[in-house]
C-alpha cells in the first residue's frame, strides 16, 4: 500500500503543507474544516487512492504545518481560494 507523502508549496511568500497519495490522472481535493487539518481526511485519502485516484489534502493557511497569515486582520476566505489555485497550478493539475 502506498503511503501518504508530504511536501510544501510556496505561494504568496508563504509555505503551505500538502499531503498526497495516489498517482491517478483524476484528482480529489480534500479541504478540512475549522479548526481541523489535513489529517482529518487520511482514511478517505487512502480509500480513493486505492481505487485509482490521486488524493490531495492541504493544510490551509494558518492550520497544521502551513504558515500563518502575515496579517491576520486582513485574512479572508479569498486567501484560501487563492492558495488552492496556487497549489493546483504548482502541481500542474488543470481539473479536480
LINSULWO-V553028 format. One record per residue. N is the residue number from 0. RES is the residue in one letter. SS is DSSP state (2 for helix, 1 for strand, 0 for the rest). OMEGA is omega in whole degrees, -180 to 180 (none if undefined). BURIAL is 1 if it has 9 or more other C-alpha atoms within 8 Angstrom, else 0. Layout:
N_RES_SS_OMEGA_BURIAL, N_RES_SS_OMEGA_BURIAL
This chain:
0_X_0_176_0, 1_X_0_176_0, 2_X_0_175_0, 3_X_0_180_0, 4_X_1_-179_0, 5_X_1_177_0, 6_X_1_178_0, 7_X_1_176_0, 8_X_1_175_1, 9_X_1_178_0, 10_X_1_180_1, 11_X_0_-179_0, 12_X_0_-179_0, 13_X_1_177_1, 14_X_1_180_1, 15_X_1_179_1, 16_X_1_179_1, 17_X_1_171_1, 18_X_1_180_1, 19_X_1_178_1, 20_X_1_179_1, 21_X_0_-177_1, 22_X_0_180_0, 23_X_0_179_1, 24_X_0_176_0, 25_X_0_-173_0, 26_X_1_173_1, 27_X_1_177_1, 28_X_1_176_0, 29_X_0_180_1, 30_X_0_-178_1, 31_X_0_175_1, 32_X_0_-176_0, 33_X_0_4_0, 34_X_0_-178_0, 35_X_0_174_1, 36_X_0_-178_1, 37_X_2_-173_1, 38_X_2_178_0, 39_X_2_-175_0, 40_X_2_-171_1, 41_X_2_-178_0, 42_X_2_179_0, 43_X_2_179_0, 44_X_2_180_1, 45_X_2_-179_1, 46_X_2_-179_0, 47_X_2_176_1, 48_X_2_-180_1, 49_X_2_177_0, 50_X_0_169_0, 51_X_0_179_1, 52_X_0_169_1, 53_X_1_-178_1, 54_X_1_-179_1, 55_X_1_178_1, 56_X_1_178_1, 57_X_1_162_1, 58_X_0_-180_1, 59_X_0_-178_1, 60_X_0_179_1, 61_X_0_-177_1, 62_X_0_175_1, 63_X_0_-176_1, 64_X_0_177_0, 65_X_0_178_1, 66_X_0_173_1, 67_X_0_174_0, 68_X_0_-177_1, 69_X_0_-180_0, 70_X_0_-173_0, 71_X_2_180_0, 72_X_2_180_0, 73_X_2_-179_0, 74_X_0_178_0, 75_X_0_177_0, 76_X_2_176_0, 77_X_2_177_0, 78_X_2_179_1, 79_X_2_180_1, 80_X_2_179_0, 81_X_2_-180_0, 82_X_2_179_1, 83_X_2_177_0, 84_X_2_178_0, 85_X_2_177_1, 86_X_2_180_1, 87_X_2_178_1, 88_X_2_-178_1, 89_X_2_-180_0, 90_X_0_-180_0, 91_X_0_180_0, 92_X_0_-178_1, 93_X_0_-173_0, 94_X_0_175_0, 95_X_0_none_0
